[in-house]
């Protein structure tokens, strides 16, 4: 009888330790949600998208504009989607790639039917170039990938945006030169 009680006690202690260990491990795990960014091409021609930066250089040198990273190609009537994990708790070091929506870009080049349009992130651009004299057309753009109100957003129960979709249409084509 004493042996049975001892075995039951050892069994209960082992279960308790395993349970406590699993709780500790779970609390160290990164928590968050996935954000999907989608581009939907409603045009009858392929579309390419490439983000870039305009960087301020030393006073005597010309500013630098560069389009770097992945070129996204979207066939007519198709969509492109990419997801990134958005950590909200127990986050490790933040390492951003060019495709991450948190990576600060201030230009995007959209090519359609041999024509280009370049959209500008007004707020970021003018924070880098306060003396630009408002030479960009971002305030007048009807279609601008940096205009938050042009994105269709889906939220989860916690209020996190889990999907953003930009629809490429005739208004984008009309701005291409």
Buried (B, 14 or more C-beta within 10 A) or exposed (E): EEEEEEEEEEEEEEEEEEEEEEEEEEEEEEEBBEBBBBBBBBBEEBBEBBBBBBEEEEEEEEEEEEBEBEEBBBEEEEBBEBBBEBEEEEEEEEEEEEBBBEEEBBBBBBBBEEEEBBBBBBEBBBEBBEEBEEEBBBEEBEBBBBBEEBBEEEEEEEEBBBBBBBBBEEEBBEBBE
